[in-house]
Amino acid sequence: MSPTKQKWTGVLLVLAPLVMICLSLFIGRYPITADMVFKVLASRVLSLNSTIPDVYDTLIWEIRMPRAILGAVVGGALAISGAAFQGLFRNPLVSSGILGVSHGAGFGASMAIIIFHNNAWAVYPSAFIFGMIAVLLSYMIGRIYNTTPTIMLVLGGVIVSSVFAALISFAKYVADPYEQLPTIVFWLMGSLASARYQDILIAGLPMMVGVAGLLAIRWRINVLSMGDKEAHSLGVNVAADKAIVIACATLATAAAVCVSGIIGWVGLIMPHIARMMVGNDNRLLIPASFAAGAFFLVLVDNLGRIITSSEMPLGILTALVGGPFFVWLLKKTRAGGW
């Protein structure tokens, strides 16, 4: 990629999520003029006294703004984790939930909904803790032979995901069919409908820690993607670097899932789109994936709010977009160059 093209691609990746966040303030079933949006933002940012009706201030600043920001952060965290795992496992079909974090978080949230009656202050930490436990179990299975070969980590993730998927089904079975079961099902489909600034503060810190860790170590992912033997020959501590990448990606993913529910495909398709824009170098791919994921999830959330009269869960929309995209990707690349 030429320096000029790289520069403009970087500008696009920075501006696209910001523009989409701004557009989301105008989108919704309750119509608001552009003039009113700018007045609300000016009164809040510049602390100006105004006669803006409370309904507009609440709708824009308390409902749409935190939802857009949380969507960007969650989408970016899922995408950057997926890109890191794809590089680490050298597999284009790997996503951010490959080690069972999504199903683990789903089980934790389901049990919290049943035991604590959908108390958000119980659901969030329960989902986060069980997501981390799931990945820890996958890592322990991968270390059966005192090493961490890629295939063993993937098999560990498959096993743990299957177990937690069964536990989620058990939670649905024992849940109250009139109150708890609908809540569990809706949570598992993913949504940002209840986004608040408190959610950004609660989940934003671990997400940003995980994202910052992946950004800091992204050049080592290039070395790990060559294979264990090649990485060892270059003086890299493969086991330690794998553990750091897995820990950072898991931290970001678990924090994202605990506030948004299970949103599939973002961590799988966004790294591919970023790879088509900036290439395979993880020094560029990792930050590009974060920007692409942030843009995509805010876009999908906006579509979910306007397609139907009742809000459509994000997991449905991302799957509807992700499936056809992979068919197109297979046709374009003929499964080569991956």
KEMISE-672724 format. One record per residue (C-alpha): residue in three letters; x, y, z. Coordinates in steps of 0.25 Angstrom, whole numbers, padded with zeros to 4 digits, always signed. Layout:
<pts>
AlaXYZ ...
</pts>
This chain:
<pts>
Met+0000+0000+0000 Ser+0006+0014-0004 Pro+0008+0024+0007 Thr-0003+0033+0001 Lys-0013+0022+0000 Gln-0010+0017+0014 Lys-0012+0032+0019 Trp-0025+0033+0013 Thr-0030+0019+0018 Gly-0026+0023+0032 Val-0034+0036+0031 Leu-0046+0028+0026 Leu-0045+0018+0037 Val-0044+0029+0048 Leu-0056+0037+0042 Ala-0065+0026+0039 Pro-0069+0022+0053 Leu-0070+0037+0057 Val-0079+0040+0046 Met-0088+0028+0049 Ile-0089+0032+0064 Cys-0093+0046+0060 Leu-0103+0041+0050 Ser-0109+0031+0060 Leu-0114+0044+0068 Phe-0123+0047+0057 Ile-0129+0033+0054 Gly-0140+0027+0062 Arg-0155+0025+0062 Tyr-0157+0039+0069 Pro-0153+0049+0059 Ile-0144+0061+0063 Thr-0139+0072+0054 Ala-0124+0074+0051 Asp-0126+0088+0057 Met-0131+0082+0071 Val-0120+0072+0071 Phe-0109+0083+0070 Lys-0116+0091+0080 Val-0116+0080+0090 Leu-0102+0077+0088 Ala-0098+0091+0089 Ser-0105+0093+0102 Arg-0099+0081+0108 Val-0084+0082+0103 Leu-0083+0098+0104 Ser-0092+0098+0117 Leu-0102+0108+0110 Asn-0115+0112+0116 Ser-0126+0109+0107 Thr-0141+0106+0106 Ile-0140+0092+0100 Pro-0151+0083+0104 Asp-0147+0072+0114 Val-0152+0061+0104 Tyr-0142+0065+0094 Asp-0130+0066+0103 Thr-0134+0053+0110 Leu-0136+0046+0096 Ile-0123+0051+0090 Trp-0113+0052+0102 Glu-0118+0041+0111 Ile-0123+0030+0101 Arg-0117+0032+0087 Met-0103+0037+0091 Pro-0099+0026+0101 Arg-0105+0015+0092 Ala-0097+0020+0080 Ile-0084+0021+0088 Leu-0086+0008+0095 Gly-0089+0001+0081 Ala-0076+0007+0075 Val-0068+0002+0087 Val-0074-0012+0087 Gly-0073-0014+0072 Gly-0058-0009+0073 Ala-0055-0019+0084 Leu-0061-0031+0077 Ala-0055-0028+0064 Ile-0041-0025+0069 Ser-0042-0038+0078 Gly-0046-0046+0065 Ala-0034-0040+0057 Ala-0025-0044+0069 Phe-0030-0058+0069 Gln-0030-0060+0054 Gly-0015-0056+0054 Leu-0012-0064+0067 Phe-0019-0077+0062 Arg-0015-0075+0047 Asn-0030-0078+0043 Pro-0039-0068+0036 Leu-0051-0075+0042 Val-0048-0071+0056 Ser-0056-0061+0063 Ser-0055-0054+0077 Gly-0064-0065+0083 Ile-0055-0076+0079 Leu-0050-0080+0093 Gly-0064-0080+0099 Val-0065-0066+0105 Ser-0079-0063+0098 His-0086-0076+0103 Gly-0079-0075+0117 Ala-0084-0060+0118 Gly-0098-0065+0113 Phe-0099-0075+0124 Gly-0095-0065+0135 Ala-0105-0055+0130 Ser-0116-0066+0130 Met-0113-0071+0144 Ala-0113-0056+0149 Ile-0126-0053+0142 Ile-0132-0066+0149 Ile-0126-0064+0163 Phe-0126-0048+0164 His-0138-0045+0155 Asn-0131-0038+0144 Asn-0124-0028+0153 Ala-0114-0021+0144 Trp-0103-0020+0155 Ala-0104-0035+0156 Val-0105-0039+0142 Tyr-0093-0031+0137 Pro-0082-0036+0147 Ser-0088-0051+0146 Ala-0087-0050+0131 Phe-0073-0045+0131 Ile-0068-0055+0142 Phe-0073-0067+0135 Gly-0068-0062+0121 Met-0054-0061+0127 Ile-0056-0075+0134 Ala-0060-0081+0121 Val-0047-0076+0114 Leu-0039-0081+0126 Leu-0044-0095+0125 Ser-0041-0095+0110 Tyr-0027-0090+0112 Met-0025-0101+0123 Ile-0030-0112+0113 Gly-0021-0106+0103 Arg-0009-0108+0113 Ile-0012-0123+0115 Tyr+0002-0126+0109 Asn+0009-0115+0117 Thr+0009-0107+0103 Thr-0001-0098+0096 Pro-0002-0103+0082 Thr-0013-0096+0074 Ile-0021-0108+0071 Met-0022-0112+0086 Leu-0027-0098+0089 Val-0037-0098+0078 Leu-0042-0112+0083 Gly-0043-0107+0097 Gly-0051-0095+0092 Val-0061-0105+0085 Ile-0062-0113+0097 Val-0065-0102+0107 Ser-0074-0095+0097 Ser-0082-0108+0096 Val-0083-0110+0111 Phe-0088-0096+0114 Ala-0098-0096+0102 Ala-0104-0108+0109 Leu-0104-0101+0122 Ile-0111-0089+0115 Ser-0122-0099+0110 Phe-0123-0104+0125 Ala-0125-0090+0130 Lys-0136-0087+0120 Tyr-0142-0100+0124 Val-0143-0097+0139 Ala-0146-0082+0137 Asp-0160-0076+0139 Pro-0167-0077+0125 Tyr-0174-0064+0127 Glu-0164-0054+0133 Gln-0150-0060+0133 Leu-0150-0068+0120 Pro-0153-0056+0110 Thr-0143-0048+0117 Ile-0132-0059+0115 Val-0136-0061+0101 Phe-0135-0046+0098 Trp-0122-0044+0105 Leu-0116-0056+0097 Met-0120-0049+0084 Gly-0112-0037+0087 Ser-0117-0022+0089 Leu-0112-0008+0092 Ala-0126-0004+0096 Ser-0123-0001+0111 Ala-0110+0006+0109 Arg-0106+0016+0119 Tyr-0094+0024+0122 Gln-0092+0015+0134 Asp-0091+0003+0125 Ile-0080+0010+0117 Leu-0072+0013+0130 Ile-0074-0002+0135 Ala-0070-0009+0123 Gly-0062+0002+0116 Leu-0050+0000+0126 Pro-0048-0015+0124 Met-0051-0013+0109 Met-0041-0002+0107 Val-0030-0009+0115 Gly-0032-0021+0106 Val-0032-0013+0094 Ala-0019-0005+0098 Gly-0012-0018+0101 Leu-0015-0023+0087 Leu-0010-0010+0081 Ala+0002-0011+0089 Ile+0006-0025+0085 Arg+0000-0025+0071 Trp+0014-0026+0065 Arg+0017-0039+0072 Ile+0004-0045+0066 Asn+0011-0044+0053 Val+0022-0053+0058 Leu+0012-0063+0065 Ser+0005-0064+0052 Met+0017-0070+0046 Gly+0016-0083+0054 Asp+0022-0087+0068 Lys+0035-0092+0062 Glu+0038-0079+0054 Ala+0034-0071+0066 His+0043-0079+0075 Ser+0055-0077+0065 Leu+0053-0062+0066 Gly+0054-0062+0081 Val+0039-0060+0084 Asn+0034-0066+0097 Val+0022-0073+0090 Ala+0015-0078+0102 Ala+0015-0064+0109 Asp+0011-0056+0097 Lys+0000-0066+0094 Ala-0005-0064+0108 Ile-0004-0049+0107 Val-0012-0048+0094 Ile-0023-0058+0099 Ala-0024-0050+0112 Cys-0025-0037+0105 Ala-0035-0042+0095 Thr-0043-0049+0105 Leu-0044-0037+0114 Ala-0049-0028+0103 Thr-0059-0039+0098 Ala-0065-0042+0112 Ala-0067-0028+0116 Ala-0074-0025+0102 Val-0083-0037+0104 Cys-0087-0034+0118 Val-0093-0021+0114 Ser-0098-0025+0100 Gly-0102-0039+0100 Ile-0097-0049+0090 Ile-0095-0042+0076 Gly-0089-0051+0066 Trp-0081-0049+0053 Val-0075-0036+0057 Gly-0062-0042+0061 Leu-0062-0051+0049 Ile-0065-0042+0037 Met-0060-0029+0041 Pro-0045-0033+0042 His-0047-0038+0027 Ile-0052-0025+0023 Ala-0041-0018+0030 Arg-0031-0028+0024 Met-0036-0024+0010 Met-0034-0010+0013 Val-0020-0010+0019 Gly-0014-0024+0017 Asn-0010-0035+0026 Asp+0000-0027+0034 Asn-0005-0027+0049 Arg+0001-0014+0052 Leu-0009-0008+0043 Leu-0020-0019+0043 Ile-0022-0018+0058 Pro-0026-0003+0059 Ala-0033-0004+0046 Ser-0042-0015+0051 Phe-0046-0007+0063 Ala-0050+0004+0054 Ala-0058-0005+0045 Gly-0065-0012+0056 Ala-0069+0001+0063 Phe-0075+0006+0050 Phe-0082-0007+0047 Leu-0089-0009+0060 Val-0094+0005+0061 Leu-0099+0004+0047 Val-0106-0009+0050 Asp-0112-0003+0062 Asn-0118+0008+0055 Leu-0124-0001+0044 Gly-0130-0010+0056 Arg-0137+0003+0061 Ile-0143+0007+0048 Ile-0146-0006+0040 Thr-0158-0010+0048 Ser-0167-0004+0058 Ser-0162-0012+0069 Glu-0147-0012+0071 Met-0139-0024+0064 Pro-0129-0031+0073 Leu-0114-0029+0068 Gly-0111-0043+0067 Ile-0121-0046+0056 Leu-0117-0034+0048 Thr-0102-0037+0049 Ala-0105-0052+0045 Leu-0113-0047+0033 Val-0102-0038+0028 Gly-0090-0048+0032 Gly-0095-0060+0024 Pro-0097-0054+0010 Phe-0084-0046+0013 Phe-0076-0059+0014 Val-0082-0065+0001 Trp-0078-0052-0006 Leu-0064-0053+0001 Leu-0063-0068-0004 Lys-0066-0064-0018 Lys-0057-0052-0018 Thr-0045-0059-0013 Arg-0048-0073-0017 Ala-0043-0077-0003 Gly-0029-0074-0007 Gly-0019-0064+0000 Trp-0024-0067+0014 
</pts>
